[in-house]
Amino acid sequence: MKKFQKKILKNGMTILHEYRGLPVISLSITNRFGASYEESEIKGIAHLIEHLVFTGTRTRTHEDISREIEKKGGVLNAFTSQDTTSFWFKLPSEHLFRGLEILKDIINNPIFEEKKFEKEKRVILEEIKMYHDIPQRHVFEMIEANLYKKPFGESIAGSEKTVKSMKRDFVFDYFKNVYNPKEYIITLVGEADFEKVCDYIEKNFAPNNKVYSAKKIELQNKETIEKRKDIDQSHFVFAFHAPKQTEKDYFALEVLDAYLANGMSSRLFLEIREKRGLAYAIQSSFNTEKNYSYYSLYVGTTKEALSEVKKLILEEFEKAENLTEKQLKESKEQIIGQRKIHLEESSNVMNELMFSELIDKAENYYKHEEKISSVTLADVKKLAKIKSFSTATIMPE
């Protein structure tokens, strides 16, 4: 049996499958539509739709939807990103088609009942408040606003104003316009009969002629500070626009990250935490989809140490000019090893394959080690020469 299979179905849907000889399946249905397709006036509508499809269909209540998955030992969830909305489950393989039936029903037959529509808006308003009230979370919304002009730089969840203003009929019509099976990616990881799944998908999803497109993304760089009462720690994010996954330099940045910020042996961890005791948490992250890419560093520190932390970050990027062949090799081995551990979880592979297909093609997912191995010292040193950046800070008054 082939480990990986890919097929474009007659209805236009793309289906990806990595076979694993374990009696568990992770499966997602992803629409190539997310927050980057929204104007400022309707920011948050993709995320609202993600919530609403779980509130009930023509034949199932919210309780029915969750029960049919959970009582089989499974997990059902969804997420909205800038370029996608994805619905997924993880189940024992014997219940694969039960899970598919649920996803088919919520995507094909939601009703957006008025009372539940208003209730779900209130839920999202609480979600927005929660994100704002957690400085470690809100500072990442601030950094996107500093890297990108509106509407892209606005929160995926929307704002209190935009969510409150949305009406049921408008949102339901919008849903019907932007959910087109021709844009869907189906991703399976685990034990499954690929052809039977393809047959089911073709029979149960009909394409339409609706067309939509992402908004133009405009880059910028800003530095902002927000002061708050009743917090003791400062939350600092340093970020810059990065190469996309389709570019060779993206993999050089992965290697640079392993050297500078990935783990307790990284340069920034040693300099900021171990030598100076200026922070507890030092974390890096890649944020990339089809239409954008940026790299960020987060540090939780004291108000007094903020300028020193920023200075140390910039200095370590400059010192990357001294990176040796031995350190390059170690960084590559670290990336390759960590990826193998990360991808032990089938739902991680499910998402990685989906995003690889979204960005370019899923087959490239299996070339990651080869691309990391091909990175040279010169590639990494070039990436370390930062020309511009943004910062976001939440600090005590």
Buried (B, 14 or more C-beta within 10 A) or exposed (E): EEEBBBBEBEBBBBBBBBBBEEEBBBBBBBBBBBBBBBEBEBBBBBBBBBBBBBBBBEEBEBEEBBBBBEEBEBEBEBBBBBBBBBBBBBBBBEBBBBBBBBBBBBBBEBBBBEEBBEEBBEBBBEBBEEBBEEBBEBBBBBBBBBBBBEBBBBBBBBBEEBBEBBEBEEBBEBBEEBBBBBBBBBBBBBBBBBEEBBEBBBEBBEBEEEEEEBBEBEBEBBEBEEEBEEBEBBBBBBBBBBBBBEEEBBBBBBBBBBBBBBEEEBBBBBBBBEEBEBBEEBBBBBBBBBBBBBBBBBBBBBBEBBEBBBEBBEEBBEEBEEBEEEBBEBBBEBBBEEBEEEBEEBBBBBBBBBBBBBBBEBEBBEEBEEBBEEBEBEBBBEBBEBEEBBBBBBBBE
